[in-house]
Amino acid sequence: MGSRDRGPDGAPHRGVALRLVGAAGRLLIAAGGLLLLFVAYQLFGTNLVEARNQSALREQFERQLVEAGPPPVPSGGSEAPVTVPPPAPGDPIGRMEIPRIGVDRILVEGISVEDLKKGPGHYPDAPMPGGQGNVAIAGHRTTYGAPFYRLDELVVGDPIIVSSPQGQFRYEVSESLVVEPDRVDVVAPTPDARLTLVTCTPRFSARQRLIVVAALVGEPLSPPGPPPLSATPGAVGPDQEASLTGDLAAEEASAGPAVAWGLAAGAVALLVWLVGRRWRRWPAYVLGAPAFLVVLAMFFESLSRLLPASL
């Protein structure tokens, strides 16, 4: 080997350079693989989380129906509505069915990051389904079951059925529009009884909002008490304003768990690699893969909370 291939101490340069390039290449491949796995978890793994949440919510909602008993009238009227206690954030409040796009979801109270992981969320400042005013519902379009993935396919006249302990209510789509995130007036109180569905558009982006408005068919329920907001149309509560303008910001408190689960995933991967070197590579990988994937999923779930909560 010539002197140009050796360093001052006679060690070959080319071998060291090749090893460094090889190590850097393996790191880049691993980073790319983890990024692809994270994207796959966002698009598919979160669906499993939502399905599990929906199953538990459906059981809870069915118990609510049994406890409330049959409503006095099926879709509102002169009789007093069934009195139900105010729902807590994340609790089921009703069932929404949209036949044209195959939606059958339990609605939850609240529009926080955690609430929307369970299903479409009811704006706390809005009236309850079947009530007088603007019943506003937000939902994911590309993750966590993507209940509003096909929301843009709805046309005027399509039915939306919402069931609750107070009865079953039929809404019919009256319009669909795309607005900027600062158009908070779309979820503000209205003098008519309507349902407003809110999600992000275009798909895989939070740049704008897709709004579907549906009118209640029949008479609304008589409100059991004063509305939570001023009856003046256009008044907007803090939940409405935050959800349209702030994109449901990331949860800073999740940074600690994300770092901890990330370190745990790295430790498990390192342990599996060391065992594979000292024992047998493929048996170690096969046995260690389930544990690594479980820890990796926990890391991805914690990491997703650090991202802006795109609908």
Contacts in CASP RR format, 6 or more apart in sequence:
PFRMAT RR
TARGET T0000
AUTHOR 0000-0000-0000
METHOD contacts of the structure
MODEL  1
MGSRDRGPDGAPHRGVALRLVGAAGRLLIAAGGLLLLFVAYQLFGTNLVE
ARNQSALREQFERQLVEAGPPPVPSGGSEAPVTVPPPAPGDPIGRMEIPR
IGVDRILVEGISVEDLKKGPGHYPDAPMPGGQGNVAIAGHRTTYGAPFYR
LDELVVGDPIIVSSPQGQFRYEVSESLVVEPDRVDVVAPTPDARLTLVTC
TPRFSARQRLIVVAALVGEPLSPPGPPPLSATPGAVGPDQEASLTGDLAA
EEASAGPAVAWGLAAGAVALLVWLVGRRWRRWPAYVLGAPAFLVVLAMFF
ESLSRLLPASL
1 12 0 8 1.000
5 12 0 8 1.000
5 13 0 8 1.000
5 14 0 8 1.000
6 12 0 8 1.000
6 13 0 8 1.000
7 13 0 8 1.000
37 296 0 8 1.000
37 300 0 8 1.000
38 300 0 8 1.000
38 303 0 8 1.000
41 297 0 8 1.000
41 300 0 8 1.000
41 301 0 8 1.000
41 304 0 8 1.000
42 142 0 8 1.000
42 143 0 8 1.000
42 300 0 8 1.000
42 304 0 8 1.000
43 142 0 8 1.000
43 143 0 8 1.000
45 297 0 8 1.000
46 117 0 8 1.000
46 143 0 8 1.000
46 144 0 8 1.000
46 145 0 8 1.000
46 304 0 8 1.000
47 143 0 8 1.000
47 144 0 8 1.000
47 145 0 8 1.000
47 146 0 8 1.000
49 117 0 8 1.000
49 144 0 8 1.000
49 301 0 8 1.000
50 117 0 8 1.000
50 118 0 8 1.000
50 119 0 8 1.000
50 140 0 8 1.000
50 144 0 8 1.000
50 145 0 8 1.000
51 145 0 8 1.000
53 117 0 8 1.000
53 118 0 8 1.000
53 119 0 8 1.000
54 105 0 8 1.000
54 106 0 8 1.000
54 118 0 8 1.000
54 119 0 8 1.000
57 92 0 8 1.000
57 106 0 8 1.000
57 108 0 8 1.000
57 118 0 8 1.000
57 119 0 8 1.000
58 92 0 8 1.000
58 95 0 8 1.000
58 106 0 8 1.000
60 91 0 8 1.000
60 92 0 8 1.000
61 92 0 8 1.000
61 94 0 8 1.000
61 95 0 8 1.000
61 106 0 8 1.000
64 84 0 8 1.000
64 92 0 8 1.000
64 165 0 8 1.000
65 165 0 8 1.000
67 165 0 8 1.000
68 82 0 8 1.000
68 84 0 8 1.000
68 165 0 8 1.000
68 166 0 8 1.000
69 82 0 8 1.000
69 165 0 8 1.000
71 81 0 8 1.000
71 82 0 8 1.000
71 165 0 8 1.000
71 166 0 8 1.000
71 167 0 8 1.000
72 79 0 8 1.000
72 80 0 8 1.000
72 81 0 8 1.000
72 82 0 8 1.000
73 79 0 8 1.000
73 167 0 8 1.000
74 167 0 8 1.000
74 168 0 8 1.000
75 167 0 8 1.000
75 168 0 8 1.000
75 169 0 8 1.000
75 170 0 8 1.000
75 217 0 8 1.000
75 218 0 8 1.000
75 219 0 8 1.000
76 130 0 8 1.000
76 166 0 8 1.000
76 167 0 8 1.000
76 169 0 8 1.000
76 218 0 8 1.000
76 219 0 8 1.000
76 220 0 8 1.000
76 221 0 8 1.000
77 219 0 8 1.000
77 221 0 8 1.000
77 222 0 8 1.000
78 222 0 8 1.000
80 222 0 8 1.000
80 224 0 8 1.000
81 166 0 8 1.000
81 221 0 8 1.000
81 222 0 8 1.000
81 224 0 8 1.000
82 165 0 8 1.000
82 166 0 8 1.000
82 167 0 8 1.000
83 224 0 8 1.000
84 164 0 8 1.000
84 165 0 8 1.000
84 166 0 8 1.000
87 93 0 8 1.000
87 109 0 8 1.000
88 109 0 8 1.000
89 109 0 8 1.000
89 110 0 8 1.000
89 112 0 8 1.000
89 115 0 8 1.000
89 124 0 8 1.000
90 108 0 8 1.000
90 109 0 8 1.000
90 110 0 8 1.000
90 114 0 8 1.000
90 115 0 8 1.000
90 118 0 8 1.000
91 108 0 8 1.000
91 109 0 8 1.000
92 106 0 8 1.000
92 107 0 8 1.000
92 108 0 8 1.000
92 109 0 8 1.000
93 107 0 8 1.000
93 108 0 8 1.000
93 109 0 8 1.000
93 122 0 8 1.000
93 128 0 8 1.000
93 129 0 8 1.000
93 164 0 8 1.000
94 106 0 8 1.000
94 107 0 8 1.000
94 129 0 8 1.000
94 162 0 8 1.000
94 163 0 8 1.000
94 164 0 8 1.000
94 165 0 8 1.000
95 104 0 8 1.000
95 105 0 8 1.000
95 106 0 8 1.000
95 107 0 8 1.000
95 162 0 8 1.000
95 163 0 8 1.000
95 164 0 8 1.000
96 103 0 8 1.000
96 104 0 8 1.000
96 105 0 8 1.000
96 106 0 8 1.000
96 107 0 8 1.000
96 120 0 8 1.000
96 137 0 8 1.000
96 160 0 8 1.000
96 161 0 8 1.000
96 162 0 8 1.000
97 103 0 8 1.000
97 104 0 8 1.000
97 160 0 8 1.000
97 161 0 8 1.000
97 162 0 8 1.000
97 163 0 8 1.000
98 154 0 8 1.000
98 158 0 8 1.000
98 159 0 8 1.000
98 160 0 8 1.000
98 161 0 8 1.000
99 158 0 8 1.000
99 159 0 8 1.000
99 161 0 8 1.000
100 153 0 8 1.000
100 154 0 8 1.000
100 155 0 8 1.000
100 158 0 8 1.000
101 149 0 8 1.000
101 150 0 8 1.000
101 151 0 8 1.000
101 153 0 8 1.000
101 154 0 8 1.000
102 150 0 8 1.000
103 147 0 8 1.000
103 148 0 8 1.000
105 119 0 8 1.000
105 120 0 8 1.000
105 147 0 8 1.000
106 118 0 8 1.000
106 119 0 8 1.000
107 119 0 8 1.000
107 120 0 8 1.000
107 121 0 8 1.000
107 122 0 8 1.000
107 129 0 8 1.000
107 137 0 8 1.000
107 162 0 8 1.000
108 115 0 8 1.000
108 116 0 8 1.000
108 118 0 8 1.000
108 119 0 8 1.000
108 120 0 8 1.000
108 121 0 8 1.000
108 122 0 8 1.000
109 115 0 8 1.000
109 121 0 8 1.000
109 122 0 8 1.000
109 124 0 8 1.000
110 121 0 8 1.000
110 122 0 8 1.000
110 123 0 8 1.000
110 124 0 8 1.000
110 239 0 8 1.000
111 121 0 8 1.000
111 122 0 8 1.000
111 123 0 8 1.000
111 124 0 8 1.000
111 138 0 8 1.000
111 239 0 8 1.000
111 243 0 8 1.000
111 248 0 8 1.000
112 248 0 8 1.000
113 248 0 8 1.000
113 251 0 8 1.000
113 305 0 8 1.000
113 309 0 8 1.000
115 121 0 8 1.000
116 138 0 8 1.000
116 139 0 8 1.000
116 140 0 8 1.000
116 144 0 8 1.000
116 248 0 8 1.000
116 309 0 8 1.000
116 311 0 8 1.000
117 144 0 8 1.000
119 139 0 8 1.000
119 140 0 8 1.000
119 144 0 8 1.000
119 145 0 8 1.000
119 147 0 8 1.000
120 137 0 8 1.000
120 138 0 8 1.000
120 139 0 8 1.000
120 147 0 8 1.000
120 148 0 8 1.000
120 197 0 8 1.000
121 137 0 8 1.000
121 138 0 8 1.000
121 139 0 8 1.000
122 128 0 8 1.000
122 129 0 8 1.000
122 135 0 8 1.000
122 136 0 8 1.000
122 137 0 8 1.000
123 136 0 8 1.000
123 137 0 8 1.000
123 138 0 8 1.000
123 187 0 8 1.000
123 239 0 8 1.000
123 240 0 8 1.000
123 243 0 8 1.000
124 228 0 8 1.000
124 239 0 8 1.000
125 228 0 8 1.000
125 229 0 8 1.000
125 236 0 8 1.000
125 237 0 8 1.000
125 238 0 8 1.000
125 239 0 8 1.000
125 240 0 8 1.000
126 133 0 8 1.000
126 134 0 8 1.000
126 135 0 8 1.000
126 136 0 8 1.000
126 187 0 8 1.000
126 189 0 8 1.000
126 240 0 8 1.000
127 133 0 8 1.000
127 134 0 8 1.000
127 135 0 8 1.000
127 223 0 8 1.000
127 227 0 8 1.000
128 135 0 8 1.000
128 164 0 8 1.000
128 166 0 8 1.000
129 135 0 8 1.000
129 162 0 8 1.000
129 164 0 8 1.000
129 166 0 8 1.000
129 169 0 8 1.000
129 195 0 8 1.000
130 162 0 8 1.000
130 164 0 8 1.000
130 166 0 8 1.000
130 167 0 8 1.000
130 169 0 8 1.000
130 193 0 8 1.000
130 216 0 8 1.000
130 220 0 8 1.000
130 221 0 8 1.000
131 193 0 8 1.000
131 216 0 8 1.000
131 220 0 8 1.000
131 221 0 8 1.000
131 223 0 8 1.000
132 193 0 8 1.000
132 220 0 8 1.000
132 221 0 8 1.000
132 222 0 8 1.000
132 223 0 8 1.000
132 227 0 8 1.000
133 189 0 8 1.000
133 190 0 8 1.000
133 191 0 8 1.000
133 192 0 8 1.000
133 193 0 8 1.000
133 194 0 8 1.000
133 220 0 8 1.000
133 227 0 8 1.000
134 187 0 8 1.000
134 188 0 8 1.000
134 189 0 8 1.000
134 190 0 8 1.000
134 194 0 8 1.000
134 196 0 8 1.000
135 162 0 8 1.000
135 193 0 8 1.000
135 194 0 8 1.000
135 195 0 8 1.000
135 196 0 8 1.000
136 187 0 8 1.000
136 196 0 8 1.000
136 198 0 8 1.000
136 240 0 8 1.000
137 195 0 8 1.000
137 196 0 8 1.000
137 197 0 8 1.000
137 198 0 8 1.000
138 197 0 8 1.000
138 198 0 8 1.000
138 199 0 8 1.000
138 243 0 8 1.000
138 311 0 8 1.000
139 147 0 8 1.000
139 148 0 8 1.000
139 197 0 8 1.000
139 198 0 8 1.000
139 199 0 8 1.000
139 311 0 8 1.000
140 146 0 8 1.000
140 147 0 8 1.000
140 148 0 8 1.000
140 199 0 8 1.000
140 311 0 8 1.000
141 148 0 8 1.000
141 149 0 8 1.000
141 151 0 8 1.000
141 199 0 8 1.000
141 200 0 8 1.000
141 201 0 8 1.000
141 203 0 8 1.000
141 210 0 8 1.000
141 311 0 8 1.000
142 149 0 8 1.000
142 200 0 8 1.000
142 203 0 8 1.000
142 204 0 8 1.000
142 310 0 8 1.000
143 310 0 8 1.000
148 197 0 8 1.000
148 199 0 8 1.000
148 210 0 8 1.000
148 311 0 8 1.000
149 203 0 8 1.000
151 197 0 8 1.000
151 199 0 8 1.000
151 210 0 8 1.000
151 212 0 8 1.000
152 176 0 8 1.000
152 201 0 8 1.000
152 210 0 8 1.000
154 173 0 8 1.000
154 176 0 8 1.000
154 212 0 8 1.000
155 173 0 8 1.000
155 176 0 8 1.000
156 172 0 8 1.000
156 173 0 8 1.000
156 174 0 8 1.000
156 175 0 8 1.000
157 172 0 8 1.000
157 173 0 8 1.000
157 174 0 8 1.000
158 172 0 8 1.000
158 173 0 8 1.000
158 214 0 8 1.000
159 170 0 8 1.000
159 171 0 8 1.000
159 172 0 8 1.000
159 173 0 8 1.000
160 170 0 8 1.000
160 171 0 8 1.000
160 172 0 8 1.000
160 173 0 8 1.000
160 195 0 8 1.000
160 197 0 8 1.000
160 214 0 8 1.000
161 168 0 8 1.000
161 169 0 8 1.000
161 170 0 8 1.000
161 171 0 8 1.000
162 168 0 8 1.000
162 169 0 8 1.000
162 171 0 8 1.000
162 195 0 8 1.000
163 169 0 8 1.000
166 221 0 8 1.000
169 216 0 8 1.000
169 217 0 8 1.000
170 216 0 8 1.000
170 217 0 8 1.000
170 218 0 8 1.000
171 194 0 8 1.000
171 195 0 8 1.000
171 214 0 8 1.000
171 215 0 8 1.000
171 216 0 8 1.000
171 217 0 8 1.000
172 214 0 8 1.000
172 215 0 8 1.000
172 217 0 8 1.000
173 212 0 8 1.000
173 213 0 8 1.000
173 214 0 8 1.000
174 194 0 8 1.000
174 213 0 8 1.000
174 214 0 8 1.000
174 215 0 8 1.000
175 212 0 8 1.000
175 213 0 8 1.000
176 210 0 8 1.000
176 211 0 8 1.000
176 212 0 8 1.000
176 213 0 8 1.000
177 186 0 8 1.000
177 210 0 8 1.000
177 211 0 8 1.000
177 213 0 8 1.000
178 201 0 8 1.000
178 208 0 8 1.000
178 209 0 8 1.000
178 210 0 8 1.000
178 211 0 8 1.000
179 186 0 8 1.000
179 208 0 8 1.000
179 209 0 8 1.000
179 211 0 8 1.000
180 208 0 8 1.000
180 209 0 8 1.000
181 206 0 8 1.000
181 208 0 8 1.000
181 209 0 8 1.000
181 244 0 8 1.000
181 245 0 8 1.000
181 246 0 8 1.000
181 247 0 8 1.000
182 244 0 8 1.000
182 245 0 8 1.000
183 209 0 8 1.000
183 244 0 8 1.000
184 236 0 8 1.000
184 240 0 8 1.000
184 241 0 8 1.000
184 244 0 8 1.000
184 245 0 8 1.000
185 234 0 8 1.000
185 236 0 8 1.000
186 196 0 8 1.000
186 198 0 8 1.000
186 209 0 8 1.000
186 211 0 8 1.000
186 213 0 8 1.000
186 244 0 8 1.000
187 196 0 8 1.000
187 198 0 8 1.000
187 236 0 8 1.000
187 240 0 8 1.000
187 243 0 8 1.000
187 244 0 8 1.000
188 233 0 8 1.000
188 234 0 8 1.000
188 235 0 8 1.000
188 236 0 8 1.000
188 240 0 8 1.000
189 227 0 8 1.000
189 229 0 8 1.000
189 230 0 8 1.000
189 231 0 8 1.000
189 232 0 8 1.000
189 233 0 8 1.000
189 234 0 8 1.000
189 235 0 8 1.000
190 233 0 8 1.000
190 234 0 8 1.000
191 233 0 8 1.000
192 215 0 8 1.000
192 216 0 8 1.000
193 215 0 8 1.000
193 216 0 8 1.000
193 220 0 8 1.000
194 213 0 8 1.000
194 214 0 8 1.000
194 215 0 8 1.000
194 216 0 8 1.000
195 213 0 8 1.000
195 214 0 8 1.000
195 215 0 8 1.000
195 216 0 8 1.000
196 211 0 8 1.000
196 212 0 8 1.000
196 213 0 8 1.000
196 214 0 8 1.000
197 211 0 8 1.000
197 212 0 8 1.000
197 213 0 8 1.000
197 214 0 8 1.000
198 209 0 8 1.000
198 210 0 8 1.000
198 211 0 8 1.000
198 243 0 8 1.000
198 244 0 8 1.000
198 311 0 8 1.000
199 209 0 8 1.000
199 210 0 8 1.000
199 311 0 8 1.000
200 206 0 8 1.000
200 207 0 8 1.000
200 208 0 8 1.000
200 209 0 8 1.000
200 210 0 8 1.000
200 310 0 8 1.000
200 311 0 8 1.000
201 207 0 8 1.000
201 208 0 8 1.000
201 209 0 8 1.000
201 210 0 8 1.000
202 208 0 8 1.000
204 310 0 8 1.000
205 310 0 8 1.000
206 247 0 8 1.000
206 308 0 8 1.000
206 310 0 8 1.000
206 311 0 8 1.000
209 244 0 8 1.000
229 235 0 8 1.000
229 236 0 8 1.000
229 237 0 8 1.000
242 248 0 8 1.000
247 308 0 8 1.000
247 309 0 8 1.000
247 310 0 8 1.000
248 308 0 8 1.000
248 309 0 8 1.000
248 311 0 8 1.000
249 308 0 8 1.000
249 309 0 8 1.000
250 305 0 8 1.000
250 306 0 8 1.000
250 307 0 8 1.000
250 308 0 8 1.000
250 309 0 8 1.000
251 305 0 8 1.000
251 306 0 8 1.000
254 302 0 8 1.000
254 305 0 8 1.000
254 306 0 8 1.000
255 306 0 8 1.000
256 302 0 8 1.000
257 302 0 8 1.000
258 299 0 8 1.000
258 302 0 8 1.000
258 303 0 8 1.000
258 305 0 8 1.000
258 306 0 8 1.000
260 302 0 8 1.000
261 295 0 8 1.000
261 298 0 8 1.000
261 299 0 8 1.000
261 302 0 8 1.000
261 303 0 8 1.000
262 295 0 8 1.000
262 299 0 8 1.000
262 302 0 8 1.000
264 295 0 8 1.000
264 298 0 8 1.000
264 299 0 8 1.000
265 292 0 8 1.000
265 295 0 8 1.000
265 296 0 8 1.000
265 299 0 8 1.000
268 288 0 8 1.000
268 291 0 8 1.000
268 292 0 8 1.000
268 295 0 8 1.000
269 292 0 8 1.000
272 284 0 8 1.000
272 285 0 8 1.000
272 288 0 8 1.000
272 289 0 8 1.000
272 291 0 8 1.000
272 292 0 8 1.000
275 284 0 8 1.000
276 283 0 8 1.000
276 284 0 8 1.000
276 285 0 8 1.000
END
